[in-house]
Amino acid sequence: MTEKKPSNLLVNPQGGVVRDTLNRLKLIVRLMADNRVNIFAKLIPLGALVYLISPADLLPGVVIPFVGALDDAAVLWLGSYVFTELCPPAVVEEHMKAITSNYVETDDVVDAESTDVSDKPL
């Protein structure tokens, strides 16, 4: 039997943009509720949300429509990044372990052969 090489996946099956975004949102909510996080650091995500819903805009979408949404996304991303960086690393790590603890990562590989079965007679 030939030995199989592990595949080089471009996308991690345990990750992905949607899962990473949801994990980031869960982390921010958990850190906002944690008393060990500085109250002034908690103002950063609140300020990003206020900017998102406020009518004032750094780059209005009137000139270039697509750019108006990009600056909102950039402010949200920057706010979440700065907030998590200002939180104590031990607290962030504790919450990340709690968030990702329900994801099971296994290194078990089942080596088997498959056969196509058809209902049509030969």
N, C-alpha and C positions, 0 to 999 in steps of 0.2 A: 504494500500500500504506500502511496506517496505521502510525504509529509506536507501538511498545509502550512502556508505562511500566513501570519496575521495580516488582516487587511489594513490598509492605511486610510482610515476614514477622515474626510475633511471636516465633518461635523461630529463633535462628541455626542454619543447617544444620551448621555446623562446631562448634557448642558443644552445650549441653544439660546437664542436671543429671548424668546418668550419666557422660558424658565428663569434665565438670569434676571430679566426685568422683574418678574414676580418675586423672586428671592430678594432683590434689592428693595422692592416696595415693602415686603414683609419685614426686612431688617430695619428699615426706616421707622415703620410703625412700632416695632418692638423697642427700638432705641428711644423713640419719643416718649414711650411710657416708662422707661427705666429711670429711676431716681439717681443713678450713678453718673448720668450724662449731664454736663453743664447746661444750665438753663439758657445761656447765651448761644450755645451751639444749636439748641433746639429752635432758635429763631431763623436759622438759615433755611431749612425746608419750608417753614411757614412763609418766609419772604419770597421764596421761589414760587409757591402756590399763589401768593398775592399778585406777583408779577404776571403769572399765567392768566389770571382772571381780570386783571386791570386793563382798562382801555389804552393806557400808555404803552408804547412799544419802542424798543431801540431801533429796529428796522421795520418800518411799517410795510405791510403787504401791498400797498397801493402801487409802489414803483415796480417791484418784482414780487409777484404773488407768492412764490415758493419760499422766498427768503424770510417772509414774515413768520412762517411756521418753524423754520429752522432756528431762529433766534430764541423762540419759546422753548424748543426742545433742548437747545444748548444751555439755557438758563436752568432748566429742570435737571439736566444731567450734571452740570457744574455744582448746583446746590446739593444734590444727593452725594456727589463725590466729596465735596469739601466737608459736608456734615459727617460722613462716615470716617473721614480722615481726622477730624477733630475729636471724635469720640475716643475714649480709652480703648486701646487695642485689645485688652483682655475681655472687655465687655462685648466688643464687636465679635470677637472670636467665639465667645460663649453663645451669643445669639445665632451666629452662623451655624454652629454645630447643632443647635436645637432646630433650626430651620431645615437643614439638610440631613438630619438624622433619619427621616423616614424614607430617604432614597437608598435603595439597596444596591450596592455595587458588588457584583460577583465576578470572580476571575475563572469560574468554572466553564469549561468548554466541553460540549458534548460532541464527540466525533461519531458521525453516523453517515449512512448512505441513504439516499432517497430514490424512490421509484415513482414515475408518473403512472397513474391508474386512470384508464379511460372506460367509460360505460359502453362505448361503441365496440361491437365485435370486430375482430380482425378480419 
